[in-house]
Amino acid sequence: MGKQGSPRSPRPDVVDVKDYQTRSSECLPGSDPILGRRLSGGDNNWKSKVALLHDLKHEYGKLGSCKAVYVGKRHLWFRKHVKSIVFMFALMGSLFLLDSFLVSLFDSINLQNSSSSRTSSDLKGGRTAHGNEEEPPVQMYGRLQNLAYSALAEKELKQEPSNFWEEAWKASLWKPCADRKESKKLGQPDKNNGYIMVSANGGLNQQRVAICNAVALASLLNATLVLPRFLYSNVWKDPSQFGDIYQEEYFVNVMKDEVNIVKELPSHLKSLDIEAIGSLITDADIVKEAKPIDYLTKVLPLLLQNGVVHLLGFGNRLGFDPLPARLQKLRCKCNFHALKFVPKIQEAGSLLIRRIRKYDAAQRMLDKQLVGEFLPGSPSKKHDSERGPSKYLALHLRFEVDMIAYSLCDFGGGEKEKRELQTYRESHFPLLIERLKHSKSISSSELRNLGRCPLTPEEAALVLAGLGFKRGTYIYLASSRIYGGKSRMLSFTSLYPNLVTKETLLTPSELAPFRNFSSQLAALDFIACATADVFAMTDSGSQLSSLVSGFRTYYGGGHAPTLRPNKKRLAAILSENSTIGWNSFEDRVRNMIEEGQSVFIRGYGRSIYRQPRSPECMCRTH
């Protein structure tokens, strides 16, 4: 059967013979590749039978005599009479086939989506953490899932697009200007106090923040910055260095007017034992979100004394306020203008964009900034009309085993899941286990109501359905391993089957240069998310989500919406799963997202990488 509400051809008890004659022409050879089966007897027989039907209309009672004349020509009355009867039954069968064909037009949509669903499910098949692919689907909100499925089926028959493909008009009033030339050029200071070395920890996005914080710190201390290095992590297992991800010469050149940057220490400092002379500064020596005064009192004296300091780790060690406006501007210039991905990453990123959209999409500032000379060309109008819509939504789905194990939440997987997550905690988070022994326990429902539980794939799909995104929406999934793999993702792909990842869009040979380099793979996700028509996140605290949303704000021109669910408010909505109506669910989800899309100036202490709408970073037009 077709989708709910699909129109079905009537099946009258009495059908006029004239209708048979008209509709039977649709079954002629060549008129329909599916229903047009060639009948025996050739063209002459066909013409004779059409004439016969015409006679039937006016002289139905004389059917026997008409057939006798026809049969007499061949001297085989009985044989021809049987053939005519067979022909009539065949004609009636054709009517029923045509009727079924109309319904199958709707069924084919379901079949195609089912095939896509299987493909999409396989995206995460084989990535199941602590489980196997044969486990049953995990579902926490069965009733809402059914309501969502019905709502999406109904929307397929309408031409109403979701309102969330666009931003509020006020967003377009802000323009990038962190690289604007000052009327009075500040330039580099005359005196250089020494060299700053930075070894950044974490993954791609933590390292990006560390680089730009180091630029601001070098300017604060009137020092020369040695090109930052990246620490090897047992978690990320990526040996990539600055030049493997970003264009070194471009970075140095863009920042040269404000900060002097060199690739390595001068020879007379290379032989120094940094730790022995007391110039090694770890995260333990500098408080989190440190203020400029902390560096001026603790780091500057060492720099002046030894000529070099080495900041080891440097994760989140420079606060956002209070900070001089010129340093905030340097942060913005570094993040939004100086850090360009190397050509091989740009080229692969361009391929992703082109293949998600199905063809070369119109050029935008976002695309240009991220993929450079590999920017896809603009499509012709003919090409555009042939290929259809090019929009896609990118989703950063944070549901990795380490994240959900640390959260202490329950995700509907039963006792087996609880045991697996507890085992993982004991193995990977011994300090957490020790802390739990000496603190008051909080139930999973309390944690969820407080907004501390990561969104599941099922919850993410329900949010998208509540916002009116149609079932056929193309969705790029940016994530690491989804805990539970295929069984966990099935609740998502049953609503949104058109799910793709970099692994499904790029060939094995195209992905080969990035294998075993997690930060470079993350750069591809960064590009695909930043250039998406809509970007949705499930965890606003994620560095990738934070940096991507900031990049979209800076270069999006008011046409790059970001969806940020409020986990606490969403938990309250989902707690009414057994009673809430779909219209009420839609209204509350939309209000939640719209409030998160408000256009406002960066608040005090907020990340300028995530919220660049501020006088130091962007300019407001009138």
VEXRO-243992 format. One record per residue (C-alpha): residue number from 1; residue in one letter; x, y, z. Coordinates in Angstrom, 2 decimals. Last residue first. Layout:
NUM_A_X_Y_Z $
...
END
This chain:
622_H_22.75_49.80_9.21 $
621_T_25.87_47.65_9.05 $
620_R_27.46_45.97_12.05 $
619_C_31.15_45.17_11.84 $
618_M_32.66_41.92_13.06 $
617_C_35.63_40.90_15.21 $
616_E_36.58_43.58_17.71 $
615_P_33.10_45.19_17.59 $
614_S_31.44_41.90_18.59 $
613_R_29.46_39.25_16.74 $
612_P_32.19_36.59_16.85 $
611_Q_30.22_34.24_19.11 $
610_R_31.87_30.82_18.90 $
609_Y_35.47_31.93_18.40 $
608_I_34.81_34.97_20.58 $
607_S_34.07_32.62_23.44 $
606_R_31.86_34.20_26.09 $
605_G_33.33_36.00_29.10 $
604_Y_31.06_39.01_28.68 $
603_G_28.35_38.38_26.10 $
602_R_28.91_38.42_22.37 $
601_I_26.38_40.68_20.63 $
600_F_22.96_39.19_19.90 $
599_V_20.98_37.55_17.11 $
598_S_18.55_35.02_18.58 $
597_Q_18.97_31.53_17.17 $
596_G_18.73_29.76_20.54 $
595_E_15.30_31.28_21.09 $
594_E_14.21_29.92_17.73 $
593_I_15.37_26.42_18.70 $
592_M_13.27_26.22_21.88 $
591_N_10.25_27.84_20.23 $
590_R_10.44_25.28_17.44 $
589_V_10.62_22.36_19.88 $
588_R_7.62_23.68_21.83 $
587_D_5.46_24.23_18.75 $
586_E_6.34_20.87_17.19 $
585_F_5.56_18.93_20.39 $
584_S_2.23_20.73_20.74 $
583_N_1.31_19.83_17.18 $
582_W_2.41_16.23_17.77 $
581_G_0.26_15.75_20.85 $
580_I_1.91_15.11_24.23 $
579_T_0.62_12.19_26.33 $
578_S_3.10_9.30_26.51 $
577_N_6.16_11.31_25.47 $
576_E_5.59_13.96_28.13 $
575_S_9.17_13.55_29.43 $
574_L_10.27_14.48_25.91 $
573_I_9.26_18.09_26.41 $
572_A_11.01_18.42_29.78 $
571_A_14.14_16.76_28.38 $
570_L_14.09_19.22_25.48 $
569_R_14.09_22.15_27.89 $
568_K_17.15_20.81_29.71 $
567_K_18.94_19.82_26.52 $
566_N_18.52_23.22_24.88 $
565_P_18.83_22.31_21.23 $
564_R_21.21_24.44_19.16 $
563_L_20.35_24.69_15.45 $
562_T_22.69_26.83_13.32 $
561_P_21.53_28.92_10.39 $
560_A_23.90_29.91_7.57 $
559_H_22.26_32.63_5.47 $
558_G_22.92_35.72_7.58 $
557_G_26.12_36.53_5.72 $
556_G_27.51_33.10_6.56 $
555_Y_31.16_34.18_6.96 $
554_Y_31.35_35.13_10.65 $
553_T_28.24_33.33_11.91 $
552_R_29.16_30.17_10.00 $
551_F_32.68_30.25_11.41 $
550_G_31.29_30.70_14.91 $
549_S_28.92_27.73_14.47 $
548_V_31.81_25.61_13.23 $
547_L_34.06_26.61_16.13 $
546_S_31.48_25.80_18.81 $
545_S_30.25_22.61_17.19 $
544_L_33.82_21.36_16.83 $
543_Q_34.67_22.42_20.39 $
542_S_31.66_20.55_21.82 $
541_G_29.84_22.36_24.61 $
540_S_26.74_22.96_22.48 $
539_D_26.11_19.22_22.33 $
538_T_23.53_17.90_19.87 $
537_M_24.50_20.16_17.00 $
536_A_22.65_21.11_13.82 $
535_F_24.16_22.97_10.88 $
534_V_21.90_24.15_8.07 $
533_D_22.88_24.99_4.49 $
532_A_26.12_23.13_5.11 $
531_T_29.47_24.89_4.48 $
530_A_30.64_24.76_8.11 $
529_C_29.59_21.16_8.60 $
528_A_31.28_19.75_5.47 $
527_I_34.45_21.78_6.12 $
526_F_34.72_20.78_9.80 $
525_D_34.01_17.15_8.96 $
524_L_36.94_17.23_6.53 $
523_A_39.12_18.82_9.22 $
522_A_38.14_15.98_11.58 $
521_L_39.71_13.56_9.11 $
520_Q_42.90_15.62_9.30 $
519_S_42.75_15.52_13.08 $
518_S_42.17_11.76_13.09 $
517_F_45.23_10.96_10.98 $
516_N_45.32_7.14_10.81 $
515_R_43.79_7.25_7.32 $
514_F_43.90_10.70_5.79 $
513_P_45.87_9.97_2.60 $
512_A_43.65_6.86_2.02 $
511_L_40.33_8.71_1.97 $
510_E_40.43_9.39_-1.77 $
509_S_41.62_5.82_-2.44 $
508_P_38.81_4.39_-0.30 $
507_T_36.26_6.48_-2.26 $
506_L_34.70_9.56_-0.69 $
505_L_30.99_10.06_-0.05 $
504_T_30.40_6.99_2.12 $
503_E_33.36_7.52_4.45 $
502_K_32.77_11.26_4.58 $
501_T_29.33_10.52_5.96 $
500_V_25.84_10.24_4.46 $
499_L_22.28_9.91_5.75 $
498_N_19.30_9.96_3.40 $
497_P_17.18_7.62_5.57 $
496_Y_15.71_10.25_7.90 $
495_L_12.81_8.87_9.95 $
494_S_13.81_5.18_10.00 $
493_T_17.41_6.40_9.82 $
492_F_17.23_7.94_13.28 $
491_S_15.60_5.07_15.18 $
490_L_17.95_2.72_13.32 $
489_M_21.03_4.55_14.61 $
488_R_21.17_2.70_17.94 $
487_S_20.86_-0.74_16.37 $
486_K_23.45_0.15_13.73 $
485_G_26.15_1.33_16.08 $
484_G_25.46_1.02_19.81 $
483_Y_27.75_3.93_20.65 $
482_I_28.21_6.07_17.56 $
481_R_31.87_6.09_16.61 $
480_S_33.13_9.58_15.83 $
479_S_30.78_12.14_14.46 $
478_A_29.83_14.28_11.51 $
477_L_26.69_13.03_9.79 $
476_Y_25.72_14.77_6.56 $
475_I_21.96_14.82_6.17 $
474_Y_20.01_14.98_2.91 $
473_T_16.39_15.81_3.63 $
472_G_13.98_13.25_2.13 $
471_R_12.02_12.83_5.36 $
470_K_11.21_16.50_5.46 $
469_F_12.58_18.96_7.99 $
468_G_9.62_20.40_9.88 $
467_L_11.28_21.53_13.09 $
466_G_9.59_18.73_15.05 $
465_A_11.06_16.21_12.62 $
464_L_14.54_17.60_13.24 $
463_V_14.01_17.43_17.01 $
462_L_12.68_13.86_16.76 $
461_A_15.77_12.82_14.77 $
460_A_18.11_14.22_17.44 $
459_E_16.17_12.41_20.18 $
458_E_16.51_9.09_18.35 $
457_P_20.23_9.65_17.73 $
456_T_20.59_10.11_21.52 $
455_L_21.16_13.53_23.04 $
454_P_23.92_13.68_25.64 $
453_C_22.60_13.80_29.23 $
452_R_23.30_16.76_31.48 $
451_G_20.16_18.78_30.78 $
450_L_19.09_18.97_34.44 $
449_N_16.03_16.82_33.67 $
448_R_18.36_14.20_32.20 $
447_L_20.55_14.14_35.29 $
446_E_17.47_13.79_37.49 $
445_S_16.19_10.91_35.34 $
444_S_19.57_9.18_35.59 $
443_S_19.48_9.34_39.35 $
442_I_22.01_11.37_41.29 $
441_S_24.29_9.70_43.84 $
440_K_25.59_11.69_46.76 $
439_S_29.37_11.89_46.73 $
438_H_32.25_9.92_48.23 $
437_K_32.17_6.76_46.13 $
436_L_31.31_8.78_43.04 $
435_R_34.62_10.61_43.31 $
434_E_36.56_7.35_43.17 $
433_I_34.67_6.21_40.09 $
432_L_35.30_9.54_38.40 $
431_L_39.00_9.31_39.21 $
430_P_39.12_5.80_37.74 $
429_F_37.69_7.03_34.40 $
428_H_38.88_4.69_31.63 $
427_S_38.61_1.13_32.98 $
426_E_36.03_1.63_35.71 $
425_R_34.00_3.87_33.43 $
424_Y_34.08_1.32_30.58 $
423_T_32.89_-1.46_32.88 $
422_Q_30.05_0.77_34.07 $
421_L_29.11_1.52_30.48 $
420_E_29.00_-2.15_29.54 $
419_R_27.01_-3.12_32.64 $
418_K_24.42_-0.40_32.02 $
417_E_24.12_-1.43_28.37 $
416_K_23.44_-5.03_29.34 $
415_E_20.89_-3.97_31.92 $
414_G_18.70_-2.16_29.44 $
413_G_19.63_-0.06_26.42 $
412_G_17.33_2.85_27.25 $
411_F_19.96_5.55_27.39 $
410_D_20.61_5.84_31.14 $
409_C_22.89_8.69_32.20 $
408_L_26.21_8.53_34.08 $
407_S_27.58_11.29_31.77 $
406_Y_31.08_9.74_31.71 $
405_A_29.80_6.62_29.97 $
404_I_27.92_8.75_27.42 $
403_M_31.01_10.73_26.48 $
402_D_33.44_7.82_26.43 $
401_V_31.07_5.69_24.33 $
400_E_30.57_8.31_21.64 $
399_F_27.19_9.93_21.13 $
398_R_27.96_13.44_19.95 $
397_L_26.03_13.89_16.70 $
396_H_27.30_16.81_14.67 $
395_L_24.58_17.09_12.06 $
394_A_24.99_18.73_8.66 $
393_L_21.87_19.63_6.71 $
392_Y_21.75_19.63_2.94 $
391_K_20.45_21.85_0.18 $
390_S_21.07_21.12_-3.49 $
389_P_17.53_20.77_-4.74 $
388_G_16.98_19.28_-8.24 $
387_R_19.50_17.73_-10.62 $
386_E_17.98_18.63_-13.96 $
385_S_16.82_22.12_-13.03 $
384_D_20.23_23.09_-11.69 $
383_H_22.08_21.73_-14.68 $
382_K_19.85_23.73_-16.99 $
381_K_20.31_26.85_-14.89 $
380_S_24.09_26.38_-15.09 $
379_P_25.93_25.37_-11.95 $
378_S_28.55_27.58_-10.25 $
377_G_31.99_26.01_-9.92 $
376_P_33.16_24.11_-6.85 $
375_L_35.87_25.90_-4.85 $
374_F_39.15_24.01_-5.12 $
373_E_41.07_27.30_-5.20 $
372_G_40.22_27.94_-1.55 $
371_V_38.34_25.11_0.19 $
370_L_37.42_26.75_3.49 $
369_Q_37.34_30.47_2.81 $
368_K_35.77_30.04_-0.61 $
367_D_33.05_27.72_0.64 $
366_L_32.02_30.14_3.39 $
365_M_32.09_33.09_1.01 $
364_R_29.61_31.34_-1.24 $
363_Q_29.84_29.88_-4.73 $
362_A_26.70_28.31_-6.14 $
361_A_26.68_24.53_-5.92 $
360_D_28.58_22.14_-8.17 $
359_Y_26.45_18.99_-8.35 $
358_K_24.90_16.28_-6.21 $
357_R_24.87_18.60_-3.17 $
356_I_26.52_15.96_-1.03 $
355_R_28.91_15.09_-3.83 $
354_R_30.11_18.64_-4.45 $
353_I_30.55_19.44_-0.78 $
352_L_32.52_16.27_-0.12 $
351_L_34.70_16.77_-3.18 $
350_S_35.52_20.30_-2.01 $
349_G_36.57_18.93_1.36 $
348_A_38.89_16.46_-0.36 $
347_E_40.50_19.33_-2.28 $
346_Q_40.77_21.56_0.78 $
345_I_42.37_18.78_2.81 $
344_K_44.96_18.11_0.08 $
343_P_45.52_21.85_-0.35 $
342_V_46.49_22.55_3.31 $
341_F_43.76_24.06_5.50 $
340_K_43.84_27.80_6.01 $
339_L_44.37_29.36_9.45 $
338_A_45.07_33.07_8.99 $
337_H_41.62_34.52_8.29 $
336_F_38.89_33.32_10.66 $
335_N_40.91_31.94_13.56 $
334_C_43.97_34.21_13.43 $
333_K_42.07_37.38_12.59 $
332_C_39.57_36.63_15.33 $
331_R_42.24_36.04_17.97 $
330_L_44.07_39.15_16.83 $
329_K_40.87_41.18_17.21 $
328_Q_40.48_39.96_20.78 $
327_L_44.06_41.03_21.43 $
326_R_43.41_44.54_20.05 $
325_A_40.27_44.84_22.18 $
324_P_42.23_44.35_25.40 $
323_L_41.12_41.31_27.42 $
322_P_38.85_41.07_30.45 $
321_D_37.48_38.76_29.31 $
320_F_38.11_35.87_26.95 $
319_G_40.26_33.74_29.21 $
318_L_43.65_32.29_28.24 $
317_R_44.56_28.81_29.47 $
316_N_41.94_26.75_27.67 $
315_G_44.49_24.05_26.86 $
314_F_48.06_25.29_26.89 $
313_G_49.46_21.77_26.99 $
312_L_53.11_22.70_27.54 $
311_L_53.86_26.41_27.37 $
310_H_57.61_26.73_26.67 $
309_V_59.35_29.95_27.66 $
308_V_62.32_31.65_26.01 $
307_G_64.70_34.57_26.57 $
306_N_65.73_33.22_29.96 $
305_Q_65.21_36.17_32.29 $
304_L_62.82_38.27_30.22 $
303_L_60.69_35.22_29.45 $
302_L_60.75_34.09_33.05 $
301_P_59.59_37.55_34.21 $
300_L_56.87_37.57_31.52 $
299_V_55.36_34.24_32.56 $
298_K_54.14_34.72_36.13 $
297_T_53.21_38.42_36.57 $
296_L_52.34_39.40_33.00 $
295_Y_50.80_36.01_32.33 $
294_D_48.45_36.20_35.30 $
293_I_47.68_39.85_34.54 $
292_P_46.37_38.84_31.12 $
291_K_43.65_36.71_32.74 $
290_A_43.73_32.92_33.01 $
289_E_40.76_30.89_31.70 $
288_K_42.07_27.84_33.57 $
287_V_44.84_28.60_36.03 $
286_I_48.46_28.56_34.92 $
285_D_51.15_26.46_36.59 $
284_A_49.23_23.18_36.45 $
283_D_48.69_23.69_32.73 $
282_T_52.43_23.44_32.32 $
281_I_55.15_26.09_32.06 $
280_L_58.69_25.03_31.16 $
279_S_61.03_28.00_31.56 $
278_G_62.65_26.87_34.80 $
277_I_66.23_26.65_33.49 $
276_A_66.19_22.87_33.81 $
275_E_62.87_22.54_32.01 $
274_I_64.02_24.47_28.96 $
273_D_67.31_22.59_28.66 $
272_L_68.97_25.01_26.26 $
271_S_70.56_23.71_23.05 $
270_K_67.98_25.26_20.77 $
269_L_68.43_28.74_22.22 $
268_H_71.64_29.74_20.39 $
267_S_70.36_28.16_17.17 $
266_P_67.29_30.37_16.84 $
265_L_64.03_28.65_17.77 $
264_E_61.89_27.24_14.99 $
263_K_59.25_28.12_12.39 $
262_V_59.11_31.83_13.15 $
261_I_56.17_34.13_13.88 $
260_N_56.38_37.89_14.50 $
259_V_53.01_39.22_15.55 $
258_E_50.98_42.20_14.33 $
257_D_52.03_42.91_10.75 $
256_K_53.21_39.32_10.20 $
255_M_49.86_37.67_10.99 $
254_V_48.72_37.01_7.41 $
253_N_52.24_36.08_6.26 $
252_V_52.93_33.58_9.03 $
251_F_49.63_31.78_8.44 $
250_Y_50.08_31.71_4.65 $
249_E_53.58_30.32_5.00 $
248_E_52.42_27.54_7.33 $
247_Q_49.37_26.31_5.41 $
246_Y_47.43_24.28_7.98 $
245_I_46.89_20.56_8.55 $
244_D_50.16_18.73_7.93 $
243_G_52.13_21.94_8.47 $
242_F_50.93_22.24_12.08 $
241_Q_51.86_18.67_13.03 $
240_S_50.07_15.38_12.54 $
239_P_51.15_12.43_14.75 $
238_D_47.51_11.40_15.42 $
237_K_46.64_8.83_18.07 $
236_W_43.55_10.81_19.15 $
235_V_43.22_9.21_22.60 $
234_N_46.88_8.35_23.18 $
233_S_47.62_11.96_22.28 $
232_Y_50.68_13.26_20.47 $
231_L_51.29_16.90_21.32 $
230_F_50.89_19.46_18.55 $
229_R_53.53_22.09_17.81 $
228_P_53.02_25.83_17.57 $
227_L_55.13_27.90_15.12 $
226_V_57.51_29.78_17.40 $
225_L_55.91_33.03_18.53 $
224_T_58.10_36.08_18.95 $
223_A_57.36_38.07_22.10 $
222_N_55.85_41.41_23.05 $
221_L_54.12_39.74_26.02 $
220_L_50.57_40.63_24.97 $
219_S_51.35_40.04_21.29 $
218_A_52.72_36.59_22.03 $
217_L_49.66_35.89_24.17 $
216_A_47.24_36.82_21.38 $
215_V_49.05_34.53_18.93 $
214_A_49.13_31.76_21.55 $
213_N_45.36_32.06_22.00 $
212_C_45.03_31.62_18.24 $
211_I_47.10_28.44_18.23 $
210_A_45.42_27.04_21.38 $
209_V_41.95_27.45_19.83 $
208_R_43.04_25.54_16.75 $
207_Q_44.59_22.83_18.90 $
206_Q_41.33_22.28_20.78 $
205_N_39.60_22.00_17.40 $
204_L_41.96_19.48_15.85 $
203_G_42.30_17.21_18.87 $
202_G_43.75_17.71_22.32 $
201_N_47.10_19.18_23.35 $
200_A_49.02_22.20_22.12 $
199_S_52.80_22.51_22.53 $
198_V_53.54_26.24_22.56 $
197_M_56.93_27.93_22.34 $
196_I_57.26_31.63_23.13 $
195_Y_60.42_33.48_22.22 $
194_G_61.99_36.59_23.72 $
193_N_61.12_40.10_24.91 $
192_N_61.20_41.73_21.48 $
191_K_61.41_45.52_21.56 $
190_D_60.20_47.69_18.70 $
189_P_56.64_46.40_19.04 $
188_Q_54.94_44.94_15.97 $
187_G_52.53_47.02_13.93 $
186_L_49.88_49.34_15.30 $
185_K_48.85_50.92_12.03 $
184_K_46.77_54.03_12.59 $
183_S_43.85_54.00_10.17 $
182_E_43.48_50.32_11.00 $
181_K_43.28_47.83_8.16 $
180_R_40.39_45.41_8.35 $
179_D_41.27_41.76_8.96 $
178_A_38.74_41.25_11.76 $
177_C_36.07_42.74_9.47 $
176_P_33.45_40.10_8.73 $
175_K_29.91_41.51_8.30 $
174_W_26.92_41.73_10.64 $
173_L_23.57_43.02_9.32 $
172_S_22.77_39.64_7.77 $
171_A_21.95_38.18_11.18 $
170_K_19.13_40.68_11.61 $
169_W_17.19_38.93_8.84 $
168_A_16.64_35.86_11.05 $
167_E_18.38_32.82_9.64 $
166_E_17.18_30.52_6.84 $
165_W_16.66_26.77_6.32 $
164_F_14.73_26.74_9.61 $
163_N_11.39_27.72_8.14 $
162_S_10.86_24.15_6.93 $
161_P_9.58_23.88_3.40 $
160_E_5.84_23.59_2.61 $
159_Q_5.23_21.82_-0.68 $
158_K_2.91_19.17_0.71 $
157_L_2.61_15.46_-0.06 $
156_E_5.89_14.66_1.69 $
155_K_4.61_16.58_4.73 $
154_E_2.02_13.88_5.43 $
153_A_4.63_11.13_5.53 $
152_L_6.75_13.28_7.87 $
151_A_3.82_13.74_10.25 $
150_S_3.05_10.01_10.25 $
149_Y_6.66_9.13_11.04 $
148_A_6.83_11.78_13.75 $
147_L_3.71_10.44_15.44 $
146_N_5.14_6.92_15.37 $
145_Q_8.45_8.10_16.81 $
144_L_6.57_10.06_19.47 $
143_R_4.86_6.86_20.60 $
142_G_8.07_4.82_20.58 $
141_Y_10.11_7.28_22.64 $
140_M_12.98_5.28_24.15 $
139_Q_13.95_3.04_21.24 $
138_V_17.00_0.80_20.91 $
137_P_16.88_-1.41_17.82 $
136_P_17.54_-5.14_18.41 $
135_E_21.16_-6.40_18.54 $
134_E_22.44_-8.12_15.40 $
133_E_25.26_-5.65_14.73 $
132_N_27.20_-6.58_17.85 $
131_G_28.03_-4.74_21.01 $
130_H_30.81_-3.10_23.02 $
129_A_31.03_-0.27_20.52 $
128_T_29.28_-0.88_17.25 $
127_R_31.23_0.47_14.35 $
126_G_30.66_-2.54_12.12 $
125_G_27.42_-1.05_10.91 $
124_K_27.56_2.69_11.26 $
123_L_27.18_3.55_7.62 $
122_D_25.29_0.29_7.21 $
121_S_22.25_1.94_8.68 $
120_S_22.41_4.51_5.93 $
119_T_22.47_1.85_3.27 $
118_R_19.55_0.03_4.82 $
117_S_17.66_3.29_5.13 $
116_S_18.42_4.18_1.55 $
115_S_16.84_0.91_0.48 $
114_S_13.85_1.61_2.66 $
113_N_13.66_5.08_1.19 $
112_Q_13.51_3.67_-2.29 $
111_L_10.85_1.19_-1.29 $
110_N_8.82_3.88_0.43 $
109_I_8.96_6.10_-2.62 $
108_S_8.10_3.15_-4.78 $
107_D_4.93_2.64_-2.75 $
106_F_3.68_6.04_-3.84 $
105_L_4.05_5.27_-7.52 $
104_S_2.83_1.78_-6.70 $
103_V_-0.64_3.18_-6.08 $
102_L_-0.85_4.42_-9.64 $
101_F_0.50_1.09_-10.90 $
100_S_-2.16_-0.84_-9.01 $
99_D_-4.90_0.99_-10.91 $
98_L_-3.09_0.45_-14.18 $
97_L_-2.76_-3.26_-13.39 $
96_F_-6.45_-3.41_-12.53 $
95_L_-7.31_-1.86_-15.85 $
94_S_-4.92_-4.19_-17.64 $
93_G_-6.64_-7.16_-16.06 $
92_M_-9.91_-5.96_-17.53 $
91_L_-8.29_-5.87_-20.93 $
90_A_-6.85_-9.34_-20.48 $
89_F_-10.30_-10.63_-19.48 $
88_M_-11.75_-9.11_-22.62 $
87_F_-8.98_-10.60_-24.75 $
86_V_-9.56_-14.05_-23.30 $
85_I_-13.21_-13.71_-24.22 $
84_S_-12.23_-12.64_-27.69 $
83_K_-9.84_-15.57_-28.01 $
82_V_-12.58_-18.00_-27.00 $
81_H_-14.85_-16.65_-29.73 $
80_K_-12.08_-16.97_-32.25 $
79_R_-11.75_-20.69_-31.52 $
78_F_-15.48_-21.21_-31.63 $
77_W_-15.93_-19.41_-34.89 $
76_L_-13.05_-20.97_-36.80 $
75_H_-13.94_-20.52_-40.47 $
74_R_-11.45_-17.63_-40.70 $
73_K_-13.76_-15.09_-42.19 $
72_G_-16.63_-16.74_-40.41 $
71_V_-15.10_-15.86_-37.10 $
70_Y_-15.55_-12.15_-37.67 $
69_V_-19.08_-12.59_-38.92 $
68_A_-19.85_-14.93_-36.00 $
67_K_-18.36_-12.38_-33.58 $
66_C_-20.76_-9.77_-34.76 $
65_S_-23.61_-12.30_-34.51 $
64_G_-22.78_-13.21_-30.91 $
63_L_-22.34_-9.60_-29.84 $
62_K_-25.72_-8.61_-31.13 $
61_G_-27.11_-7.82_-27.72 $
60_Y_-24.31_-5.34_-27.11 $
59_E_-25.19_-3.46_-30.22 $
58_H_-24.13_0.14_-29.66 $
57_K_-21.13_-0.16_-27.32 $
56_L_-20.25_-3.65_-28.48 $
55_D_-19.78_-2.40_-32.02 $
54_H_-17.01_-0.07_-30.80 $
53_L_-15.44_-2.98_-28.94 $
52_L_-15.33_-5.03_-32.16 $
51_A_-13.69_-2.20_-34.00 $
50_V_-10.98_-2.10_-31.31 $
49_K_-10.67_-5.88_-31.73 $
48_S_-10.23_-5.65_-35.50 $
47_K_-7.59_-2.98_-35.09 $
46_W_-5.67_-5.18_-32.61 $
45_N_-5.94_-8.24_-34.92 $
44_N_-4.45_-6.22_-37.76 $
43_D_-1.65_-4.83_-35.52 $
42_G_-0.35_-8.28_-34.47 $
41_G_-2.25_-11.31_-33.16 $
40_S_-0.64_-11.75_-29.75 $
39_L_-0.61_-8.85_-27.26 $
38_R_2.51_-6.71_-26.66 $
37_R_2.86_-5.74_-23.02 $
36_G_2.58_-2.02_-22.30 $
35_L_2.25_-2.06_-18.50 $
34_I_5.87_-1.45_-17.49 $
33_P_7.47_0.25_-20.48 $
32_D_4.36_2.33_-21.15 $
31_S_3.43_3.58_-24.60 $
30_G_5.90_1.35_-26.47 $
29_P_3.45_-1.48_-27.15 $
28_L_-0.10_-0.31_-26.45 $
27_C_-1.23_-0.48_-22.84 $
26_E_-2.22_3.16_-22.59 $
25_S_-4.58_2.55_-25.51 $
24_S_-6.58_0.29_-23.19 $
23_R_-7.57_3.34_-21.18 $
22_T_-9.67_4.83_-23.96 $
21_Q_-11.31_1.60_-25.14 $
20_Y_-12.02_0.39_-21.64 $
19_D_-13.56_3.75_-20.78 $
18_K_-15.80_3.42_-23.83 $
17_V_-16.92_0.09_-22.43 $
16_D_-18.42_1.93_-19.47 $
15_V_-17.30_0.51_-16.12 $
14_V_-19.80_-0.86_-13.62 $
13_D_-18.70_-1.76_-10.07 $
12_P_-16.35_1.15_-9.99 $
11_R_-12.76_0.75_-8.63 $
10_P_-11.58_4.21_-7.82 $
9_S_-7.87_5.03_-8.14 $
8_R_-6.10_5.54_-4.81 $
7_P_-4.95_8.81_-3.34 $
6_S_-2.21_8.48_-0.70 $
5_G_-3.34_9.57_2.76 $
4_Q_-0.97_7.22_4.56 $
3_K_1.75_6.17_2.19 $
2_G_1.10_3.59_-0.45 $
1_M_0.00_0.00_0.00 $
END
